[in-house]
Amino acid sequence: MRVTNPGRVYFSARGETKLDLARYYLAVGPGIVNALRERPCMMHRFPEGVDGEKVHQKRLPRGAPPWVETVRVSFPRYGRHADELCVTELGSVIWSVQMSTVEFHPWNSRRADTEKPDEWRIDLDPMPDASFQSVREVALIAREVLDELGAVGFPKTSGGKGLHIYVRIRPEWGFADVRRAAHAFAREVERRADRLVDLSWWRKDRDPSSVFVDYNQNARDHTIRSAYSVIGVPEARVSTPIRWDEVADVDPREFTIATVPTRFAEVGDLHATIDDHVFDLTPLLEWADRDGQDIPDLDE
């Protein structure tokens, strides 16, 4: 595939170009395809590089080759639909880079039934004054709860200041139920976290040094960067899968398009086996019923 403007600088901190971005995604090909496979995917495009304008692209851009696959999703609140990118092979990722895509934001459901998520996402989102050490501590508390539930969590850096943990689930529940289950889990983490976590609904009401366990990332049409997605910042950081034994001292700033290919070659895709560990949400939904706490509806 021909990459136009290959020498255009996309990341100003070290000068990596559009071609460097394409080569990065080639280097982590099995990982990025595994993370995006069969999912509706929003493309975050930066036509002039990450210091320029960002374009949130839900609909596949016109002129796509016929082999680039899509999936139609609807937005009932607005009476609209969109044919979104649906990655099934690495070529679609590289074509997206040719179209100036830097970040990939997939749904937590797949093309077979876009209304039934198969991925529960635990987003540890630090407030402005929270330390990354607090995020690490909350992640380990979250793992403790997951272990007690019999769920296997797959952690990754967010690419920013947080951490994500993904859990594969059976695609038997709608977005509202998955979000309810995620909220019940977040409340249990909050109970054990000794004030490290604040689940107050309004951001302005949260302790500025706390961590928010963002269960809302499981709402319909809410997306976050996939594993191996680059983040649109000058340093070209990458949302990178990590092992649980790395959580205690991981530094997300070390994971960039300059370093992750070597890491990938050495350790492979740390999320490769996620589909082998499928969790039944029933216990968490029972927790939600036990707690009896309503949360505002964010579903479209």
C-alpha positions in Angstrom: 0.0 0.0 0.0 1.3 3.4 -0.9 1.6 5.9 1.9 1.3 9.5 0.7 3.3 12.2 2.4 5.5 9.6 4.2 7.9 12.2 5.5 5.3 14.4 7.1 6.2 14.8 10.8 3.3 13.5 12.9 5.0 13.5 16.3 7.0 16.6 17.1 8.8 15.5 20.2 11.2 13.2 18.4 10.2 13.8 14.8 8.5 10.5 13.9 6.7 10.7 10.5 3.5 9.2 9.0 5.7 6.4 7.6 7.1 5.7 11.1 3.5 5.4 12.3 2.6 2.9 9.6 5.8 0.9 10.4 4.8 0.9 14.0 1.4 -0.6 13.3 3.0 -3.2 11.0 5.4 -4.2 13.8 2.5 -4.8 16.3 0.2 -6.1 13.6 -1.2 -9.2 15.4 -1.8 -7.2 18.6 -3.7 -4.3 17.0 -5.8 -6.6 14.8 -6.7 -8.8 17.8 -7.7 -5.6 19.8 -9.9 -4.3 16.9 -11.2 -7.5 15.3 -14.8 -7.3 14.2 -15.6 -4.2 16.3 -17.1 -0.9 15.1 -14.2 1.5 15.3 -14.0 5.3 15.5 -10.9 6.7 13.8 -9.2 9.7 15.3 -7.4 11.4 12.4 -4.7 14.0 12.4 -4.3 15.2 8.8 -1.5 17.6 9.7 0.1 15.6 12.5 -0.9 15.5 16.2 -0.1 19.2 16.7 -2.9 20.1 14.3 -6.6 19.5 14.2 -8.1 16.2 15.3 -11.0 14.7 13.3 -13.3 12.3 15.1 -14.4 10.0 12.2 -17.3 7.6 12.8 -18.2 7.0 9.2 -15.7 5.4 6.9 -14.2 8.1 4.7 -15.3 8.1 1.1 -13.0 6.4 -1.4 -12.1 3.4 0.8 -11.0 0.3 -1.1 -13.8 -2.3 -1.4 -11.8 -4.7 0.8 -12.0 -2.4 3.8 -14.8 -3.8 5.9 -17.5 -1.9 7.8 -20.3 -2.5 10.2 -23.5 -0.4 10.4 -24.4 1.0 13.9 -27.3 3.2 14.7 -27.8 6.2 17.0 -31.5 6.1 17.9 -31.4 9.4 19.8 -30.5 11.2 16.6 -32.3 8.9 14.1 -29.0 8.3 12.3 -26.6 5.5 11.5 -23.0 5.1 10.5 -21.0 2.6 8.6 -17.9 2.4 10.8 -14.5 0.8 10.2 -14.5 -2.9 11.1 -11.0 -4.3 11.1 -10.5 -7.9 10.1 -7.0 -7.7 8.8 -3.9 -5.6 9.1 -4.4 -4.0 5.7 -7.4 -2.0 7.1 -5.2 -0.6 9.8 -2.5 0.6 7.4 -5.1 2.0 5.1 -6.5 4.0 8.1 -3.0 5.3 8.8 -2.8 6.4 5.1 -6.0 8.3 5.8 -4.1 10.0 8.7 -5.6 7.9 11.5 -3.4 7.9 14.7 -5.8 6.5 17.3 -8.3 3.6 17.1 -11.3 3.7 19.4 -13.3 0.5 19.1 -16.7 -0.4 20.6 -16.8 -3.1 23.3 -19.1 -5.2 21.1 -18.6 -7.0 17.8 -20.2 -7.0 14.4 -22.2 -10.2 15.1 -24.4 -8.3 17.6 -23.3 -4.7 18.2 -25.9 -4.3 21.0 -24.4 -7.1 23.2 -20.9 -6.2 24.5 -18.3 -9.0 24.9 -15.8 -6.7 26.7 -16.1 -5.2 30.1 -13.8 -2.2 30.5 -12.4 -1.0 33.8 -11.0 2.5 33.3 -9.0 3.9 36.2 -9.1 7.6 35.6 -7.1 9.8 37.9 -8.4 13.2 39.0 -6.0 16.2 38.4 -4.1 15.9 41.7 -4.0 12.1 41.9 -0.6 10.4 41.7 0.1 7.5 39.4 1.0 5.5 42.5 -2.6 5.8 43.5 -3.7 4.5 40.1 -1.4 1.5 40.6 -2.8 0.8 44.0 -6.4 0.9 42.8 -5.5 -1.4 39.9 -4.1 -4.0 42.4 -7.3 -3.7 44.5 -9.3 -4.2 41.3 -7.3 -7.3 40.6 -8.1 -8.6 44.1 -11.8 -8.2 43.5 -11.5 -9.8 40.0 -9.7 -12.8 41.5 -12.4 -13.3 44.1 -15.0 -13.2 41.3 -13.1 -15.7 39.2 -12.6 -13.1 36.4 -9.3 -12.7 34.5 -8.4 -9.1 33.9 -6.0 -8.0 31.2 -4.3 -4.7 32.1 -2.9 -2.0 29.8 -1.7 1.6 30.1 -4.2 4.1 28.8 -1.5 6.1 26.9 -2.2 8.9 29.3 -2.2 9.0 33.1 -4.5 6.1 33.8 -4.7 2.3 33.5 -7.3 0.1 31.8 -8.3 -3.5 32.7 -10.3 -5.5 30.1 -12.4 -8.6 30.9 -13.9 -10.7 28.3 -17.6 -11.4 29.0 -20.3 -13.5 27.4 -22.3 -11.4 24.9 -25.6 -12.0 26.6 -26.4 -8.6 28.1 -27.1 -5.2 26.7 -25.0 -2.1 27.4 -27.2 -1.0 30.3 -26.7 -4.2 32.2 -22.9 -4.3 31.5 -22.7 -0.7 32.9 -24.7 -1.7 36.0 -22.4 -4.6 36.6 -19.3 -2.3 36.1 -20.8 0.2 38.6 -21.3 -2.5 41.2 -17.7 -3.6 40.7 -16.5 0.0 41.0 -18.5 0.4 44.3 -16.8 -2.7 45.7 -13.4 -1.3 44.7 -14.3 2.0 46.3 -15.2 0.3 49.6 -11.8 -1.4 49.8 -9.7 1.5 48.5 -9.6 3.6 51.7 -10.5 6.9 50.1 -8.3 6.4 47.0 -11.5 6.1 44.9 -14.3 8.6 44.6 -17.4 7.6 42.5 -19.2 10.9 42.9 -21.3 11.4 39.7 -20.2 15.0 39.0 -16.5 15.5 38.3 -16.6 18.8 40.3 -17.7 16.9 43.4 -14.9 14.3 43.4 -11.8 14.6 45.6 -9.2 16.0 43.2 -6.6 13.6 44.5 -8.8 10.5 43.9 -9.2 7.9 41.2 -12.5 7.5 39.4 -13.3 3.9 38.3 -15.1 5.0 35.2 -17.9 2.5 34.7 -19.4 4.8 32.1 -16.9 3.6 29.5 -19.3 0.6 29.2 -22.2 2.7 28.0 -23.3 2.4 24.4 -21.2 4.2 21.9 -18.5 5.1 24.5 -15.1 4.2 23.3 -11.5 4.3 24.5 -8.2 3.6 22.8 -7.6 0.0 22.0 -4.6 -2.0 23.1 -1.6 -0.9 20.9 -3.3 2.2 19.7 -1.1 5.3 19.6 -2.2 8.4 21.4 -2.3 11.7 19.6 0.4 13.5 21.6 3.9 14.7 20.4 5.6 11.9 22.3 3.7 9.2 20.4 2.8 7.2 23.5 1.1 3.9 23.1 -1.7 2.2 25.1 0.3 -0.9 25.9 -0.7 -4.2 27.4 1.3 -5.0 30.6 1.7 -8.0 32.9 0.2 -7.8 36.4 3.7 -8.0 37.9 4.6 -4.8 36.0 1.8 -2.7 37.5 3.6 -1.8 40.7 6.4 0.1 38.9 5.2 0.6 35.3 5.9 4.0 33.7 3.5 4.7 30.8 5.8 7.3 29.4 8.3 4.6 28.4 5.8 3.0 25.9 6.0 4.8 22.5 6.1 3.9 18.9 9.9 4.0 19.3 10.0 1.3 22.1 6.9 -0.8 21.8 7.9 -2.7 18.6 11.0 -4.1 20.4 8.9 -5.0 23.4 6.3 -6.7 21.2 8.9 -8.7 19.5 10.2 -9.9 22.9 6.9 -10.6 24.8 4.3 -10.9 22.1 0.7 -9.8 22.5 0.0 -9.9 26.2 -3.8 -9.8 25.4 -3.6 -12.7 22.9 -5.4 -15.1 25.2 -8.2 -12.8 26.4 -10.8 -14.7 24.4 -10.0 -17.9 26.4 -11.1 -16.3 29.7 -14.8 -15.5 29.5 -16.6 -14.2 32.6 -20.3 -14.5 33.5 -21.6 -11.1 34.7 -24.3 -12.7 36.9 -22.6 -12.2 40.2 -22.0 -8.5 39.5 -25.6 -8.0 38.5 -26.6 -9.6 41.8 -24.3 -7.1 43.5 -26.1 -4.3 41.6 -29.5 -5.6 42.7 -28.2 -5.9 46.3 -26.9 -2.3 46.3 -30.1 -1.0 44.8 -28.4 2.2 43.7 -29.7 3.8 40.5 -27.3 5.5 38.2 -28.3 8.0 35.4 -29.0 6.4 32.0 -26.4 7.2 29.4 -27.5 4.8 26.7 -28.7 6.2 23.4 
